[in-house]
Amino acid sequence: VTFERVVLPDADTGRGYACASGDTNPIHTEVDAAHAAGLPAPIVQGMWTVAQVAQTAVAAAGADPLALEELRVELRGYAVMEEPLTIRAAVVRPDTVEVSAEQAGRRVIHNGHVRLATS
Amino acid sequence: MEKRAERRWQSVYEVTREAILGYCGAVGETDPRFTSVDAARAAGFADLVAPPMFAAVYALAAVNSLQHDPTSGIDPPRTVHGGQWFKWNRDAPVLAGDRITTLAAISNRRSKGGLELVELETISRRDDGVCVSRGRWTAIVRGTS
């Protein structure tokens, strides 16, 4: 079973996640800081995208969000705001979901594995 | 190749309802056990439940203090987050009112094509000593040239 979900980080996602998480790196909130780091625009926090991937894996498996037991991902590229992010989840076993995320053809999350409790 | 796990960095995080609700709003979590105290209690929890990925919040300060410590050899402006692993204790979901202490240590570092891959390990425990989650955070540090 393959499951696809498109999420749209909005203009305030970087600021909102910074506030909620304590990840105050200015490359997520300030245009100048993003440019200084060689980025085209402020980028979404990787862990915001990982949270989307985890939610998608849970939904794809029809699991309880509290059944999340283990998650492993590689962060391969950045995601900018106001551009759709496509998340793919393949349920390979009842307790195992493989996940990835891309934006405009760029890999953002690669080799994601999520393990869910089945009991 | 070099292994040095002796040095540890610690942070203490007090989980509040406001922090859980703010996190859920920021990432779009809508499960009522994460967003409504009444629903959490009706489901048998003592207070609002934190989504498992909230581990990225309560463990972050220990990771940040390690990365910003000049003795860690990690230069934050040259560093990107390259990988993440979490394992949760399903018998101990984190609730509002919990106090979570996280210890972070460098577990491995190796060079790969001009980059240095530094692996940090975290372990997060409640005040009663129960481990709620473990993490492995891969920092990719670019060369100085």
Interface residues (C-beta under 8 A of the other chain):
Chain A: V7 T13 G16 Y17 C19 A20 S21 G22 D23 N25 A37 G46 M47 W48 V50 A51 Q52 A54 Q55 P65 L66 A67 L68 E69 E70 L71 R72 V73 E74 L75 A117
Chain B: A19 G22 Y23 G25 A26 V27 G28 E29 D31 R33 F34 V49 P51 P52 M53 A56 V57 L60 A61 N64 P76 P77 V80 H81 G82 G83 Q84 W85 F86 K87 W88 R90 P93
